[in-house]
Amino acid sequence: YKYAKTSADYKIGCGSIAVLVEDIPSACVVSKLHNIVGIALCGTILSELLLHHLIKTKYDKIFVCLDKDAALKSMHICDILKTKVNDVGVLFPEVDLKNMNAEQLEDFIYQHG
């Protein structure tokens, strides 16, 4: 596995829980929740720059939450992060995050995480 050298990651919101998602609209949606930072990978690759940011920032918890078709990549990113940070998990959305209403999204992230 190779890390991308450059990064197009976008961090949206502030909080102690980071949720890694594929795109900016998904990051915007999750960042509306209390204490959640949405981080858009702009794809499905964990860049070196983002990895260093995640290590340095010391989030209380990091969730990898890519689209359903990228489940294996989600688990792979989680495995990489587990060697560098304390509390990492994978969320497997059945529906695109952008299509969830606020209540569904809150239940999904807080109850599954």
C-alpha positions in Angstrom: 0.0 0.0 0.0 1.3 3.5 -0.9 0.2 6.7 0.7 -0.6 9.6 -1.6 2.2 12.2 -1.3 -0.1 15.1 -1.8 -3.4 15.8 -0.2 -6.8 17.2 -1.2 -8.3 16.6 2.2 -10.8 19.0 3.7 -11.5 19.3 7.4 -14.9 20.7 8.2 -16.1 21.5 11.7 -14.5 21.2 15.1 -14.7 18.5 17.8 -12.9 15.6 19.3 -14.3 12.9 17.0 -13.1 12.7 13.4 -15.2 11.0 10.7 -13.3 10.3 7.4 -15.6 10.4 4.4 -15.1 10.3 0.7 -16.4 13.7 -0.4 -16.9 17.3 0.8 -20.7 17.2 0.9 -20.5 14.1 3.2 -18.0 15.9 5.4 -20.3 18.9 5.6 -23.3 16.7 6.6 -21.4 14.9 9.4 -19.8 18.1 10.7 -23.3 19.4 11.6 -23.3 16.9 14.5 -22.1 17.9 17.9 -18.4 17.3 18.5 -17.8 15.8 15.0 -15.1 16.9 12.5 -15.9 15.8 9.0 -12.8 15.1 7.0 -13.2 14.6 3.2 -10.6 12.4 1.6 -11.7 13.4 -1.8 -11.5 9.8 -2.8 -10.6 6.6 -0.9 -6.9 7.1 -0.2 -5.4 8.1 3.1 -2.7 10.7 2.3 0.6 11.0 4.2 -0.4 14.6 5.2 -3.7 13.5 6.6 -2.1 10.6 8.4 0.3 13.0 10.1 -2.6 15.4 10.9 -4.6 12.6 12.5 -1.6 11.5 14.6 -0.8 15.0 15.7 -4.3 16.2 16.5 -5.1 13.3 18.9 -8.8 13.0 18.3 -10.6 11.0 21.0 -12.0 8.7 18.3 -11.6 8.4 14.5 -14.2 6.7 12.3 -13.6 5.7 8.7 -16.9 5.9 6.9 -16.6 5.5 3.2 -19.3 4.5 0.8 -20.6 0.9 0.8 -18.7 0.0 -2.3 -15.4 0.9 -0.6 -15.8 -1.3 2.5 -12.5 -3.1 2.0 -10.7 0.3 1.6 -12.3 1.4 4.8 -11.0 -1.6 6.7 -7.5 -1.1 5.2 -7.4 2.6 6.2 -8.6 1.5 9.7 -5.8 -1.0 9.9 -3.2 1.6 9.0 -4.6 4.1 11.6 -4.7 1.4 14.4 -0.9 1.3 14.3 -0.7 5.1 14.9 -3.7 6.2 16.9 -5.6 4.8 19.9 -9.3 4.6 19.1 -10.3 3.9 15.5 -13.4 2.3 14.0 -15.2 1.7 10.8 -18.7 2.6 10.0 -20.5 0.9 7.2 -23.4 3.1 5.9 -26.2 1.3 4.1 -27.3 4.6 2.7 -25.2 7.5 1.5 -24.6 9.9 4.4 -25.9 12.8 2.2 -29.2 11.0 2.0 -29.7 10.6 5.7 -31.8 13.1 7.7 -30.3 14.6 10.9 -31.9 12.0 13.2 -30.8 9.0 11.0 -27.2 10.4 10.8 -27.0 11.0 14.6 -28.3 7.5 15.3 -25.9 6.0 12.8 -22.8 7.7 14.1 -23.4 7.8 17.8 -25.0 4.4 18.2 -22.7 2.5 15.9 -19.6 4.2 17.1 
